[in-house]
Amino acid sequence: MNNFLAKINLPVIGRWFILGTLVGIVAGLGAIVFFVLLQGIGYFFIDYVIGMRLPETAGEPSLFGHTTSELKRWLFFFVPAFGGLLSGFLVFKFAPEAEGHGTDAAIEAIHHKNGYIRWHVPIIKTIASALTIGTGGSGGREGPIAQIGAGFGSFLGRILHFTDREKRILAAAGMGAGIGAIFRSPLAGAIFAAEVMYSSSDLEYEVLLPSTITSIIAYSVFCSMFGWEPLFETPDFRFTNPLELISYTLLGFLCAGFGYLYIKTFYGIHATFKKLNISNYFKPMLGGLVTGAIGFFIPQALGGGYEQIELGMHTQLSISFLLILIVAKILTTSFSIGSGGSAGIFGPSMVIGASVGGFSGLFLAEVMPQIVTEPGAYVIVGMAGFFSGIASTPLSTIIMVSEMTGNYHLLVPAMWVSTLSFLLLRKHTIYVKQVNSRSDSPIHKGEFFLQVLQTIKVKEIMRKDPIVIREDLKFTDILNFIPTVKHNNFPVVKEDYTLVGIMRFDEIREFIFEEGLEDIVVAGEICDKDVIPVMEEYSLADAIEIIGFKNIELLPVVNNLEEKKLIGILTRRDIVYVYNREMMKQKDIKVATDF
């Protein structure tokens, strides 16, 4: 197929439309399979075996209805543990990289492995995550569905023998497609794929166009099966009072505070389980056991928990329960996934963020009733602000929450709270495989290197008084000259400083033991005349390209390419020194702005 595309010479946009459509279709079908599997396992274990009827969101009614089984509360101690055991066996037996929330694995694959994801990892991730969540473990859907989309993008790139860059883009676009489908948020999915790669405000902008295509197709495939309505039925909240930004500022600080607690708890429990001297197969079971114990007292902290978000929007949850749910959901998520279980963290984060928003909305409505008149609106803004902070993805999260709720009237407070939370938590992230910026990513190191060098001219760092060798220097004089200098490369010039070539001492070794050359061979005859000089106005990027092409250590600088009068030299070492100096300046600036 790759040869076919090359033969018909499709423009880049046409190429990405074809490839993006393929990835989008597979991501959409993968989302359908995962959603059905998740609903089926949840129906059997939670509804039939335990006998608990979970409320549903308006946009996602149960596919299988409900049973009439009697509630057996004591099974909360065992069903999540059983799900953890099955999930742990699948993950650690067949695909250890499917451990945890999954998005980190996709991010790492793109940054460090050119988008390479083993083909069976998304399959194991799908089944293991459905088992974890469907048996009561607290987890979300974005991890497995991100790996399904990214995994197929990676597979497609490999079988078509694409470049490393194209494979990375396809993998990232596949990740965005899965997110756009499963959360019915195509625009946010496209942006999320570009934004989630970095913990700063950087974007992987090459991904935006392909990811937009894949996300639209995946969303269309998924919603053609399950409907086009948003995930939640949301009251028509509106932002009409500028004074309310005061109360939303308090929410921003709360989102950052609880976000910090969430990150520290999650990775603290994760580190504890890593140190446990038991088989990895049993660690998710132990995590499921603790999760089930918490669920025995607070069942709402189990599973996906989206129904709590909708109840919170309609102010049907008390302020005390919301505070308990925040803590309980942080713990159940940390034990379910941090123990080695397999599921995403977006869903639980939405529940926690919504609970933080609901708690603050109800509290502030009591304190300042003239300003806070719709406490349910704080649930939506809390969702956006909380995840923006912990995931360093403010732009895509604001849009995703708007698409999931169907409410675009709260964009201003969502932007305000998300920005505040993001800035407060800029040194902390739930996605530990993110890198700070494009310049820190291995896939952009060379690109950033050239960007820095393009801004500096040769004349700024060239050596204007180089040691030179005259073209008529005899061989004996050259041998006597070598011990007096530390360098190995020198320009060879005529009497008027016209460039002749470059003398490399390493290349004259073959002549050292030949007799009769002392008074015959001169520098102009044995130097390398195939030299590409540079001029003062060249950039260091131009210079390093020539150095790399010729594999040399020194470049002569001439007045112009016609006369070729030597006016200086430039070395590879000089260029590397300048680059390192500029990088130190960037780090100093970053350190200064962090305070």
N, C-alpha and C positions, 0 to 999 in steps of 0.2 A: 504493500500500500504506500509506503514511503517513496518508492521509486515512481509510482503512479502520480503522486502529488508533485514530485519534482518534474516529471515529464510535462504535465499540463501547466506547470509554472503558475500555480495559483498565487495571487497576492497574499501577503501575510494575513490580512484580515479574513480572507476566505479559508485559509489553512486553519486558523484558530476556530472559525465557525464550525468546520467539520469535526475537528478534534474535540472542541468544547461540547458539541452536541453529543458525541459518543460518551464522553466522561459524564455529562449531565444525565443522560439516560441511565447509565449504570448506577450513578449515585442516587438517582430518584428511585430506581428499582430496589437498590440496597436499603434505602430508607423505608420503603414499603415492607420489605422482608423483616427488617429489624423491628419495626413498629408492631407488626402482626405477631412476631415471636414474643416480644415484650408483653403485649396484651394477653396472649395465650398463657404464658407462664404465670403472669400475675393473676389471671382468672383462676388457674388451677390451685396455686399455692396460697394466695391471700384470700380469695373469695371462697373457694371450695374447701380447702384443707383447714385454714384457720377460721374461716367463717366471718371475716370482716368485710363490710361493704364500704369501700372508699368513695367519697363524693367524686363527681366528675366535673371537668370544665365544660363550658358550653361548646367549645370547638372540638372537643375530643370525648365524645360519649364512648362508653365501653363497647368494644366490637362484639363481645360474647355475652353481654347482659350480666345478670347476677344469679347466683345460686340461692338456695334457701338453707344452706348449712348453718348449724348453730355455732355461735362464737365460742371458740376454744382458746381462751386467752393465753393459757400456759404454753401453747405451741409457738408463741413469739420467741421463746428461748431457743427453739430448735430449728425452725424453718429457715431463718436467715443464716444460721450456722451451716445448715445443710447446703444452702445455695452457695455459701462461701467455700465449702469443701469442693463442690463440683467445679466452681469457677477456678479455684486455685489449682486443681488437678489439670484442667484444660490449659490454663495459662502457662504454668511452670513445666508442664510436660511437653507442650508443642510450640509455644510462642511466648517466651519470657518477656519480650518487648511489649506484649499486650497487657502487662501489669499496670495498675494505676489508672489514671484518668484518660490516657490515650492521646490527647492533644499534644502533650509534651513530646510524645514519641514521633508524631508527624512533624512537629517543629524541628526536632533534632535531625530527622531524616533529611529535611530540606536544607538546613544549615551545614550539616556535616557529611551527608551521604549522597548528595546530589539527587535527593528525592527518592532514594532507593528504599523500598519497603517490601519485605518478603511477601509473596502472593497469599500465603495462608494466614498471615497475621490478621487482616481484616475479618476473615471468617471466624477465627478463634475469638477475636475481640467481640464480634457480634453475639456469638453464643454465650460467652462468659459474662458479658455485660447484661444481657437479657436475664440470665440466671441470677446475677447479683441483685438487680433491681426488682425482678419479678418475684423473688422470694423475700422481699422486704428490705434489702440493703438500700441505703440512701445513696443514690447516684443519679447521674443525668445521661442524656442521650448524645451530647455533642462529641464525646470521645470516640465511641465506636463508629458513629456515622462519619466523623472526620477521617478516621482511618480507612473506612470503606472507600470513600471518594478519593482520598490521597493514594490509597493502595492501587486502585485501578488506574489512576493517572500515571503512577510510577510504572505499572505493568505495561501500559500502552506505550509509554516513552521508550521502554527497553526493547519491546518487540519491533518497534519501528526504527530503532537505532538512532534515536534523536541525540542531539548534543546534550551535555550535562545541564546547560542552562534551560533548554526546552523541557527536559525531564523534571527539573525543579518546578518550573512554572506549571506543568501539568499536574504534578502532585499537589501543589498549593491550590490550584483551581479546583481540583477534586475535593479537597477539604472544604472549600467555600461552598461547593455545590451541595455537599451533605448537610451542612449547617443550614443553608437556605431552604432545603427541602423539609427537614424534620421539624424545624421551628416555623415554617411557613413565612419566612422572612428573606426573600431573594436578594434584596438590596443589601441588607446587613450581612448576609452570607458572603457576598462578593467582597465587601469591604473588610470583613473579619479576616478573611484569608490573607489579605495584604497587611493588616494591622497587627495581628497576633504574633507576628514573627519577632517583634521588637518590644522591649520594655519602655522605650522612650516614645516620642511622637513620630518616629520614622515610619515609613511605609515601604512595603515591597511593591512598588508601583507597577513593575512589569506584569504583576499578577492581575491587576484590576480588570483589564479588558477580557482576558480568557475566563477569569472567575465570574465575571458578570454573565457571560454566555452560559457557562456550566450551571450557575446558580438558577438562572431563569428556566433552563430545561429541566433540571432536577426538581425544582418547585412545581413546575407544570405537571410533571409525571406523578409526583406524590399527591398533589391536590386533586388531580383528576380521579384518584381513587378514594380519597377521604374527605373531599370537600374543600371549599375555598375560604371558609370563614376563618377569622383570626382565632388564636388559641383560647382567648378569654373573652367573656362577655363583660364589657366595661361600661360603667356609667359615663355620661358625657361630661367628664371633668374639664374645666377650663382654668387657665391662668389669667386673672383679670385685675389683680391687686399687686402693684410693684412692692408694697410693704411686705408681701409674703416672702420675698427674697431673704428677709431676715430669718424667718423660721426655716426656710430651705437651707440657709447657711448652717444652721444647727444640725439639720439632717445630714449635710455633707460631712461634718465632723463626726457624727455618729457612724456613718457608713465607713469612714476611714478607720475609726476606732475598732468597730466590730470586724472590719476587714483584716486589720492587723492581728486581732485575736484569732480569727479563722485561719490565716496563713500560719501563724506560729503553732496553733493547736494541731493543724493538719500535718505539718512536717515534723512536729515534735512526736506525735504518735507514729508517724511513718518511720522516724529514726529509731524509736523504741522497738518497733516490730522488726526492723532490720537487725537489731542486736540480739533478738531472742534466739536462743540456742535450740530451736526446733526446726523441723523441716518446713521449707517454703510452702509445701502442699497444705499444711495445716494452719498456717498463719491467717489466711482469709477466713477460715472456719472460726478461729478464735475471735477475729474481728467481728464476724457475723453474730457470734454468741453475745458479745458485749452490746452490739447494735440491737439485738432482739431484747436484751434485758432493759435497755432504755425504752424500746418500743412497747414493752409490757405496760409501762406507766404512761408513755406518751405515744400512742400509735401514729399520731399525725407526723411524727418525725421519721417515719419509715417511708421507703419507696421514693417515687418522684416528688410527691407532695404538691403538685401544681394546684390541686383543688383548694389548698389553703390560701393561695394567692388570690383566687377569685372571691373567696369568703372575706378576705381582708379588704378587698376593694369595696365590698358592700358593707363594711364595718360590722361584720357578724362575729368577729373574734374580739375577746376582751384584751385590755392592755396588759394584764398580768399573764394571760396565756401567750400572748405574742412574745413577751420577754422570755418566758420558759421555752417557747418554740425556737427562738434564736439560738439559745445555748444547746438545746437538745439536737437541733439539726446540725450544728457545727460538730458535735460529738459523734452523731451517727454517721455523718459523711466521712469524718476523719477515720473512724474505726472500719467502716465498710471499704473504703478505697485505700487509706493509708496502710492498712494491714497487708495489702497486696491484692485486694479485690479489684475487679475490673468494671469501671463505669466512668462516666464523665462527671465533671464538677459544675457545669453550667446550671443544670436544673436545680440542684440543692442551693447554689449561690443565689438563684432567683428567689427561692423560698426564703432564704435568710435575709436577703435584701428587702424583699417585700415585708417581712416581719419587722425589720428595723424601721422601714418607712411607716408601717401601720402603727407601731408602738409610738414613734415620734409624732405622727399625725394626731393620734388620740390624746397624747399628753399635751401637745401644743394647743389643741382645740380647747382643752380645759384652762390652760394658762392664758392664752390670747385668743378668745373666741371671736373677737371682732376681725381678726386677721385670718385665722385658720378656720374656714367655714366648711371645707370638704376634706376631712382627714383621710378619706379613702384615696384621694389623689396622691398622697404621700407614699402609698404602697407602690404605685407605678414608678414614681421618681426614685424611691428607695431601691427598686430593682436595678434601675439604670446606674445609679450612683455607686451601689455596692460592687457590682461586677466590673464597672469601669475602673474602679480603684484596684481591685485585687488582680485583675487580668491585664491592666494597662491597655485597654481597648475602648476608650471613651466614645470614639466616633461610631464604630459599628454597634456598640451596645445601646447607645441612645436610639439608633434607628431600629435595632432588633426589638427592643421593648415596645417601641411605637407600633411596629408591624404585628407583634404578638398580641397586643391589646387593642389594636385598631384605633388608638387615640393619638392624635398628632397635635392636640391642643396644649400638651404639657411639655413641648419641646424646650421652651425657654428654661423652666425650672430643672428639667432633666439635664440640659446642657450645663447649667450653673452647678448643680450638685455633682455631676459626673466629673467636671473639670476640677472642682475643689477636691474631691476624693482622689482623683488621679494624681494631682500634685502632692497631696499629703502622703500618698503611698508610693511615690515614684521610685523609692529604693527597695520596694517589696513587691513580689508578684507570686501568684499561685502557679504560674507557668515558669518553672525554673529553667527550662531550656531556651527561653527567650534570650536573645542577646540585646545589648543596650541600643545599638544603632547599626546602620549598614556598614559603617567602617569597622565594626567589631565582628562582623560575620565573615567566616572563612570564604564564603562564596563571593564576597565583594572586596576582599583584601587587595587584589591586583587592581581592581577598578578604582578603589579609593587612592591607592598609591599613585596612579596616573593622574587622578584629579588634583592631588596636592602638587605634583610636579608640573602640571600644566600652568600653574599660576606663577611659576618662578622662571626667570630668564637666565640663560647661560651666563650673560655678562655679570649677573649678580654674584656668582660664586666662582667664576673661572680664575685660574692662577695666571697672573699677567707677566710673571718673570720666570718662566719655566727653564729648567736646564735642558739645553739642546745639544745635538751632535751635528757637526758639520759634515756634509756629504763626502768631503775628501779625506776624512779621518781614516788613517790606515789601520789595518787589522791589529797590529801590535799595540797601537795607541788605544784601540778599543778594549783590548784585554787588560791594559794597565788602568783604564778608566773604570772598569767594572767594580773593583774593590773600593773605590773612593765614594761610591754612592749607594744609597739604600734602595733605590727604585729599580725596576726591571724593564721599564718601557720609557722611551724617549723619542721626541720628534727629531727627525733628520731634516736639516734645512740647507739651502744654498747660502752663499755669502750674503745675499740681500734678504734673507729670511723667507724666501719662497719655500713652501712645504714640498719635501721630496717623499717622505714616508714616515713610518714608525719603526724604530729599532727595538726588537724584543730580545733581550739577552738570552732568554730560554731557547730561542731558535738558532742561535749561533754556536751552540755547543758542538754540533756535528763538525764544525770547521776547526775546533781548537787543536786537534792533534794532527791536522794535515800540515805537511811541510811546504815551504815556499810561498805561503800566503802572507807572511809578515808585511812585506812591502808592496803587495800587489792588490789584495782585496781592500776595498774602501767601503765606508758606511753606506754610501749611496747605492752600491751594488747589491748589498745583502739585506737591506731594510725592506720592510713590507710596503710596497708602493700602492697596493690596493686598499687605500684608506679613504673613508668618507669623513671629511671635515665638517664642522658645524660653524655657524656664525653667532655673533653675540645675541641676536634677536631670537634665536631658537629657544624653545622652552626646554626644561629639563626632561619633560616627557618625550620630546623628539630625540633628545640625546640618549636617554636610557634605551629607547627603541633601537637606535643604531648600535649601541654597546651590546645589547642582547643579540642582535642579528649577526654582528661580526665576532661576538664572543671575545671582546677585548677589554682591557682595563683602562685605556686612555683614549681620549678624543682630542685631536688638535682643533683649536679655534682659529679661524682665519678671517681676514678683513672682508673678503668676498670670494665667491666660488670661481671667479675668473682669474684674479691675480694670485689667490691662495697665499697671501702673506701671513705668516704665523704671528698671532698676537696673544696667544695664551693656550692653556690646556685645561681639560676637564677630565676628572677621573671618576670611576665607578664609586670609589670610596667617598669622594666629595658629595656625590648625589645621595648616597645612603645616609651620610651624616646630616645633610640638610633635611631629608625626609624625617629622620628621627627627631631632629630639633623641632620641626613643625608639629609632629605628633605630641611632643612634650608640651608645646604651647596649647594644643587642643585639650590635653588632659588638665593642664593648669586652669584653663577657662572653665572646664566642666566642674572641677573641684570648687572653684570660686562660685559658680552658679548653684551648687548643691547646698550652700549655706544660706 
